[in-house]
Amino acid sequence: MSVNLCHRQRGSALLETALVLPVLLALVIGITDFGRALVSMQAVSAAARAGAEYGALAAGAANDLRQVEETAILGCGLTGMSAHAATFENEGRRYLRVTTEYHLRTAWRYPGLPGPLPLKGRAVMRIE
């Protein structure tokens, strides 16, 4: 009787592994994508802040918006990021607004999320 019971349990470990492995793999890929999204979002926000800081503090840089945009793009290290800089006035003071955008491609297509995940950063600084 014990020989028959041991023979039946021999294939159960393989079956359990086959059932758990896809779920575990999906969990690991999801955690990795979430971490990549957080790091990319931090880089996009830092790039907008770097561009705004350069434009607001460097002498005459606020007049050259293209240079401000290039500074923001080069400051992040992500390829394919776009930046837009604009100046505006509020209560007699000039401000510089830098907006950055990056589309993150995830390793897995998640239901309910757009294909490439749009990440946006924005920074506003008063021009000195």
Contacts in CASP RR format, 6 or more apart in sequence:
PFRMAT RR
TARGET T0000
AUTHOR 0000-0000-0000
METHOD contacts of the structure
MODEL  1
MSVNLCHRQRGSALLETALVLPVLLALVIGITDFGRALVSMQAVSAAARA
GAEYGALAAGAANDLRQVEETAILGCGLTGMSAHAATFENEGRRYLRVTT
EYHLRTAWRYPGLPGPLPLKGRAVMRIE
26 108 0 8 1.000
29 107 0 8 1.000
29 108 0 8 1.000
30 107 0 8 1.000
30 108 0 8 1.000
32 107 0 8 1.000
33 106 0 8 1.000
33 107 0 8 1.000
33 108 0 8 1.000
33 110 0 8 1.000
36 104 0 8 1.000
36 106 0 8 1.000
37 104 0 8 1.000
37 106 0 8 1.000
37 117 0 8 1.000
37 119 0 8 1.000
40 78 0 8 1.000
40 102 0 8 1.000
40 104 0 8 1.000
40 119 0 8 1.000
41 119 0 8 1.000
41 121 0 8 1.000
43 76 0 8 1.000
43 77 0 8 1.000
43 78 0 8 1.000
43 102 0 8 1.000
44 76 0 8 1.000
44 78 0 8 1.000
44 81 0 8 1.000
44 100 0 8 1.000
44 101 0 8 1.000
44 102 0 8 1.000
44 119 0 8 1.000
44 120 0 8 1.000
44 121 0 8 1.000
45 100 0 8 1.000
45 121 0 8 1.000
45 123 0 8 1.000
46 75 0 8 1.000
46 76 0 8 1.000
47 72 0 8 1.000
47 73 0 8 1.000
47 75 0 8 1.000
47 76 0 8 1.000
47 77 0 8 1.000
47 78 0 8 1.000
47 81 0 8 1.000
47 83 0 8 1.000
47 100 0 8 1.000
47 121 0 8 1.000
48 72 0 8 1.000
48 83 0 8 1.000
48 98 0 8 1.000
48 99 0 8 1.000
48 100 0 8 1.000
48 121 0 8 1.000
48 122 0 8 1.000
48 123 0 8 1.000
49 98 0 8 1.000
49 123 0 8 1.000
50 71 0 8 1.000
50 72 0 8 1.000
50 75 0 8 1.000
50 76 0 8 1.000
51 68 0 8 1.000
51 69 0 8 1.000
51 71 0 8 1.000
51 72 0 8 1.000
51 75 0 8 1.000
51 83 0 8 1.000
51 85 0 8 1.000
51 98 0 8 1.000
51 123 0 8 1.000
52 68 0 8 1.000
52 72 0 8 1.000
52 85 0 8 1.000
52 96 0 8 1.000
52 97 0 8 1.000
52 98 0 8 1.000
52 123 0 8 1.000
52 124 0 8 1.000
52 125 0 8 1.000
53 123 0 8 1.000
53 125 0 8 1.000
54 61 0 8 1.000
54 67 0 8 1.000
54 68 0 8 1.000
54 71 0 8 1.000
54 72 0 8 1.000
55 61 0 8 1.000
55 62 0 8 1.000
55 68 0 8 1.000
55 71 0 8 1.000
55 85 0 8 1.000
55 96 0 8 1.000
55 125 0 8 1.000
55 127 0 8 1.000
56 62 0 8 1.000
56 96 0 8 1.000
56 125 0 8 1.000
56 126 0 8 1.000
56 127 0 8 1.000
56 128 0 8 1.000
57 125 0 8 1.000
57 128 0 8 1.000
61 67 0 8 1.000
61 68 0 8 1.000
62 68 0 8 1.000
62 87 0 8 1.000
62 94 0 8 1.000
62 96 0 8 1.000
62 127 0 8 1.000
65 85 0 8 1.000
65 86 0 8 1.000
65 87 0 8 1.000
68 83 0 8 1.000
68 85 0 8 1.000
68 96 0 8 1.000
68 98 0 8 1.000
69 83 0 8 1.000
69 84 0 8 1.000
69 85 0 8 1.000
69 98 0 8 1.000
70 83 0 8 1.000
72 83 0 8 1.000
72 85 0 8 1.000
72 98 0 8 1.000
72 100 0 8 1.000
73 81 0 8 1.000
73 82 0 8 1.000
73 83 0 8 1.000
73 100 0 8 1.000
76 100 0 8 1.000
76 102 0 8 1.000
78 102 0 8 1.000
80 102 0 8 1.000
80 103 0 8 1.000
81 100 0 8 1.000
81 101 0 8 1.000
81 102 0 8 1.000
82 100 0 8 1.000
82 101 0 8 1.000
82 102 0 8 1.000
83 98 0 8 1.000
83 99 0 8 1.000
83 100 0 8 1.000
83 101 0 8 1.000
84 98 0 8 1.000
84 99 0 8 1.000
84 100 0 8 1.000
85 96 0 8 1.000
85 97 0 8 1.000
85 98 0 8 1.000
85 99 0 8 1.000
86 96 0 8 1.000
86 97 0 8 1.000
87 94 0 8 1.000
87 95 0 8 1.000
87 96 0 8 1.000
87 97 0 8 1.000
87 127 0 8 1.000
88 94 0 8 1.000
88 95 0 8 1.000
88 97 0 8 1.000
89 95 0 8 1.000
93 126 0 8 1.000
93 127 0 8 1.000
94 126 0 8 1.000
94 127 0 8 1.000
95 124 0 8 1.000
95 125 0 8 1.000
95 126 0 8 1.000
95 127 0 8 1.000
96 124 0 8 1.000
96 125 0 8 1.000
96 126 0 8 1.000
96 127 0 8 1.000
97 122 0 8 1.000
97 123 0 8 1.000
97 124 0 8 1.000
98 122 0 8 1.000
98 123 0 8 1.000
98 124 0 8 1.000
99 120 0 8 1.000
99 121 0 8 1.000
99 122 0 8 1.000
100 120 0 8 1.000
100 121 0 8 1.000
100 122 0 8 1.000
101 118 0 8 1.000
101 119 0 8 1.000
101 120 0 8 1.000
101 121 0 8 1.000
102 118 0 8 1.000
102 119 0 8 1.000
102 120 0 8 1.000
103 116 0 8 1.000
103 117 0 8 1.000
103 118 0 8 1.000
103 119 0 8 1.000
104 116 0 8 1.000
104 117 0 8 1.000
104 118 0 8 1.000
104 119 0 8 1.000
105 115 0 8 1.000
105 116 0 8 1.000
105 117 0 8 1.000
106 113 0 8 1.000
106 115 0 8 1.000
106 116 0 8 1.000
106 117 0 8 1.000
109 115 0 8 1.000
END
